[in-house]
Amino acid sequence: MFTLFKEITINKLVLKNRFVLSAAADNLENDQQARIKRFTELAQGQIGLIISGGTRINQIAKWAEIIPTVHENGGKFAIQFIAEPGPGFYPNLSAENEDRLAVSELSKDHIYFKALAPFVIYGKHHAASETELIEIIQRYAKAAALVKKIGADAVQIHAAHQNFLSQMLSPLTNTRNDKWGGSIENRTRLHCEIYNAIRAEVGSEFPILIKLGVEDCVPGGLKFEEGKEAAKIIAACGYDALEISQGLQNYSNWNGTPMHQNILTPKDEAYFQNWCREIKQSISKPTILTGGLRSPELMEKLVNDGATDCIGMCRPFIREPALVKRWQNGDTTKAKCISCNKCLTELLLQGKPLECYLDKH
């Protein structure tokens, strides 16, 4: 496991190892002490880069109390920012009557909503105007400036799964006929304009990362060939590292989401590795591979073989915050997470705090 514990530099940011906590909501917005405890344990677990859960602009300031404990334990901290979640709403978690911004207006029977049911269902929305898109760009820039101001080490733009930037990239949800729709160059325009606006605010050395969905799991959605081209455009415009993930999800089967189940052997792990490998070979920026990684021997091989630069995990760190430290100390048995996804279905989507369901219930 020599390579996994080697330093890596993203822009001017030096990470002590190749392990990344991939973002997850924690439902701890109203329990700051519990959040501080959670991230202290994660930082003590020796994760190289810790990425916050998806954050709206009015929530950024609360992370200021988390950053010092991460730094004290030798880690680095990035805040993941989401300007707009897109159409639809989560039952029990969001307002049904809120008029949400969408890339294009979608009908109630659109496959987007069918694929996300029952976790996301149809809600009032409208296609963003040119003025609203400019406002979104400005919101990203303002948020990133605040992220830097409170002492975070990087910002990550969430452009995967079902949120606004993923919808912008997908031909299924982007049916616009203006400069924001049509060609892959137009559908990546917002991603690049966001980068340019952020860079103007934070300067040349502050890392700007992006989590990018490069293929949808919905019929008629984004195919990897275009997703790879999008990744090349986005890397060329300047983003400092790309976390490779899935675009639009399909909850008719867990394998239609980034949260596959039945990860029983190393062959079941790293299910996005081929996407990441192809993209890494096509760009000059560091990549982060996420998706079902459990075995350190496989992770070492993926890094050494050129499939990725960094290893992203989420669910394993929910069950074992000290997983990296355990491996570093010589116990290299695979992560204990069994990928039951009850941390999502039984806790997060019920408005409850994030934790390992099996360990706590």
VENGINOR-V943069 format. One record per residue. SS is DSSP state (2 for helix, 1 for strand, 0 for the rest). OMEGA is omega in whole degrees, -180 to 180 (NA if undefined). NEAR is the number of other C-alpha atoms within 10 Angstrom. Layout:
SS|OMEGA|NEAR / SS|OMEGA|NEAR
This chain:
0|-176|16 / 0|-174|9 / 2|-179|16 / 2|-178|24 / 2|173|16 / 0|176|12 / 0|171|12 / 1|-179|19 / 1|175|13 / 1|-168|18 / 0|177|18 / 0|-176|13 / 1|180|14 / 1|176|15 / 1|-175|20 / 0|176|19 / 0|-173|22 / 0|-176|24 / 1|-178|24 / 1|169|26 / 1|177|26 / 0|-169|23 / 0|172|22 / 0|172|17 / 0|178|15 / 0|-179|21 / 0|180|18 / 0|-179|16 / 0|-177|15 / 0|177|9 / 0|-174|10 / 2|-179|14 / 2|177|12 / 2|179|13 / 2|178|21 / 2|179|18 / 2|-179|13 / 2|-176|18 / 2|172|18 / 2|179|20 / 2|178|17 / 2|180|25 / 2|177|28 / 2|178|19 / 0|171|20 / 0|173|24 / 0|-176|28 / 0|179|26 / 1|178|26 / 1|180|24 / 1|-179|22 / 0|169|23 / 0|180|19 / 0|-169|20 / 1|172|20 / 0|-170|16 / 2|-179|16 / 2|180|8 / 2|-172|12 / 2|-174|19 / 2|-178|13 / 2|-180|14 / 2|-179|22 / 2|179|14 / 2|-179|15 / 2|-172|22 / 2|-178|24 / 2|-179|17 / 2|176|21 / 2|-179|25 / 2|-180|17 / 2|-180|12 / 0|172|17 / 0|-180|16 / 0|175|24 / 1|-171|25 / 1|175|26 / 1|176|25 / 1|177|26 / 1|-176|25 / 1|175|24 / 0|179|22 / 0|-177|21 / 0|179|16 / 0|-178|20 / 0|-175|23 / 0|-179|28 / 0|179|29 / 1|178|21 / 0|176|18 / 0|-180|15 / 0|-175|11 / 0|-177|12 / 0|-173|11 / 0|-177|14 / 0|-173|16 / 0|179|11 / 0|179|13 / 0|-173|13 / 1|175|19 / 1|175|21 / 1|176|25 / 0|175|27 / 0|178|21 / 0|-177|18 / 0|179|23 / 0|-179|12 / 0|-178|14 / 0|179|9 / 0|-178|13 / 2|176|18 / 2|-179|26 / 2|178|21 / 2|-178|17 / 2|-176|21 / 2|-180|22 / 0|4|16 / 0|-173|13 / 0|174|15 / 0|-179|19 / 1|-175|18 / 0|175|21 / 0|-180|21 / 0|179|18 / 1|176|20 / 1|179|16 / 1|-178|19 / 0|175|16 / 0|176|13 / 2|180|12 / 2|-179|8 / 2|177|12 / 2|176|16 / 2|178|14 / 2|177|13 / 2|178|17 / 2|-180|21 / 2|179|17 / 2|176|20 / 2|-179|23 / 2|179|22 / 2|-180|16 / 2|-179|26 / 2|177|28 / 2|178|19 / 2|177|18 / 2|178|24 / 2|-176|18 / 2|-177|13 / 0|172|15 / 0|176|17 / 0|-175|23 / 0|-178|24 / 1|172|25 / 1|174|25 / 1|177|25 / 1|-179|26 / 1|-180|27 / 1|179|26 / 0|178|26 / 0|-172|25 / 0|-174|26 / 0|-168|20 / 2|-177|22 / 2|174|27 / 2|176|30 / 2|178|30 / 2|-177|28 / 2|-174|37 / 0|176|29 / 0|179|20 / 0|-177|20 / 0|176|25 / 0|178|23 / 0|-178|19 / 0|177|17 / 0|176|10 / 0|-176|9 / 0|179|13 / 0|-177|21 / 0|178|22 / 0|-176|16 / 0|178|14 / 2|176|18 / 2|178|17 / 2|-177|18 / 2|173|24 / 0|-177|22 / 2|-177|21 / 2|178|20 / 2|-177|24 / 2|177|21 / 2|176|17 / 2|178|18 / 2|-177|23 / 2|-180|16 / 2|178|17 / 2|-177|24 / 2|178|20 / 2|-179|11 / 2|-169|18 / 2|-180|20 / 0|-170|10 / 0|-171|12 / 0|-180|13 / 0|-175|22 / 1|175|23 / 1|-179|24 / 1|176|27 / 1|171|27 / 1|-168|24 / 1|173|25 / 1|-172|31 / 0|172|30 / 0|176|26 / 0|175|29 / 0|-178|20 / 0|179|20 / 0|180|12 / 0|-177|12 / 0|-178|21 / 0|174|24 / 0|-174|17 / 2|-179|17 / 2|177|11 / 2|178|17 / 2|177|23 / 2|177|21 / 2|177|17 / 2|180|23 / 2|179|24 / 2|178|17 / 2|-176|19 / 2|176|23 / 2|-178|22 / 2|-179|14 / 2|171|15 / 0|-179|16 / 0|-171|24 / 0|176|24 / 1|-179|24 / 1|169|26 / 1|-172|26 / 1|-178|29 / 1|-178|25 / 0|174|27 / 0|-176|32 / 0|-176|29 / 0|178|25 / 0|-174|24 / 0|173|19 / 0|179|13 / 0|-178|12 / 2|178|14 / 2|171|15 / 2|180|19 / 0|174|21 / 0|-175|22 / 0|179|19 / 0|173|18 / 0|177|16 / 0|176|13 / 0|-170|19 / 0|-178|12 / 0|177|10 / 2|178|16 / 2|179|9 / 2|-175|15 / 0|172|20 / 0|-174|21 / 0|173|19 / 0|-172|19 / 2|-179|19 / 2|175|13 / 2|-175|21 / 2|-179|26 / 2|-179|20 / 2|-179|14 / 2|179|25 / 2|-180|24 / 0|-176|12 / 0|-177|14 / 0|-179|18 / 0|-178|13 / 0|178|19 / 1|178|20 / 1|174|26 / 1|178|26 / 1|173|32 / 0|173|26 / 0|170|24 / 0|-180|27 / 0|-176|25 / 0|-172|25 / 0|-177|17 / 2|179|19 / 2|178|14 / 2|180|17 / 2|178|26 / 2|180|19 / 2|-179|15 / 2|178|20 / 2|-178|19 / 2|-178|15 / 0|176|11 / 0|177|13 / 0|-177|23 / 0|175|29 / 0|-177|24 / 1|-179|25 / 1|178|26 / 1|175|25 / 1|178|19 / 0|-176|20 / 2|178|28 / 2|-180|21 / 2|174|22 / 2|180|21 / 2|-176|20 / 0|178|18 / 0|-178|23 / 0|-176|19 / 2|-179|23 / 2|179|25 / 2|178|17 / 2|179|16 / 2|-179|15 / 2|-179|16 / 0|172|9 / 0|177|9 / 0|-173|11 / 0|171|15 / 0|-172|13 / 0|179|17 / 0|-175|19 / 0|180|14 / 0|180|19 / 0|174|16 / 0|179|17 / 0|179|17 / 0|177|18 / 2|173|15 / 2|177|22 / 2|-170|22 / 2|-175|13 / 2|-176|13 / 2|-174|18 / 2|-176|18 / 2|173|19 / 2|180|15 / 0|-178|16 / 0|-179|14 / 0|179|19 / 0|172|21 / 0|176|20 / 0|-177|21 / 2|-176|17 / 2|-179|13 / 2|-170|7 / 2|-174|7 / 0|NA|6
